[in-house]
Amino acid sequence: MSAIDIEDVYEYSQPIRLPQMCFQTLDFPEQAVPSSLYKHVLNKMGVLIVSLSYEEDSPKTLEKIVALLGEAHTHSTGNDAVWHIKQGGSKGNEALARSHKLSEFVLHTDCSYEKQVPDFFALHCIRHDRFEGGKNLLVDCSTLIQHLTPESFEALQNDPVEIIVPPEFKRDIESINARVIDQNFNVRYRKEILKSEVLTPALQSALEEFERLCHSPVLNRKLELKDNQILFLDNKRYLHARTTIKDKDRHLMRIRFFTDFNKFSN
């Protein structure tokens, strides 16, 4: 299969359409967060966009909302749950993680290499790309799964793949074995860290079909985050990608988190 060009996929995809309840606003930092509403929206739709009517370049609001929704996931580099998505990282010299680079991301789920995958993540846009880069693509896997052939679906749900832990996130293991689709249709996927040498022919074929589908403009939806917006996304339902960053000052903050209200997550 030829290399995927995310810019082309983005160009031919449609903007995401979401019901009104997926768009919420906080008018001031001390405003009470309607956490029950947020949980309902995330459980039902898997997507929530909160617009802040105030500027904030600290993670205070982000951390406050996440604490009401669940438990933050911490990184291997320390106990800090907040991850700065910008060139060079929070200190300007962190080069290992791909979120610290300007290149595009192909479609994936976060932390697919971990035994316990965070249920959701939140992205707070501090400064969006002023030069039309760094745009997002989303694929709802609950729709994608319906397009798989029965043979591919069976292989992806029943045959485990070996997933290599990236060097910047290694803890106590080199790799894990897990299924791309679990029994409740939760998905974990990041193509470049799958160990291709050990795939069975059936699984190889299924992954090729999955890859074709997840980069189809028919299934992809565009999303642009603007300054002072926070995106909450179901990390086990949605694949996400990013086009190439053109503005080196683009800056987002991210927290991944676990929840107890999504009882069918594994």
Helices and strands as residue ranges (DSSP letters): H 6-12, E 14-15, G 20-22, E 23-26, H 35-44, E 47-52, H 60-69, E 71-72, E 83-85, G 98-100, E 105-108, E 120-127, E 136-140, H 141-147, H 150-158, E 161-164, G 167-169, E 175-178, G 191-193, G 196-198, H 201-214, E 220-223, E 229-234, E 238-242, E 251-258
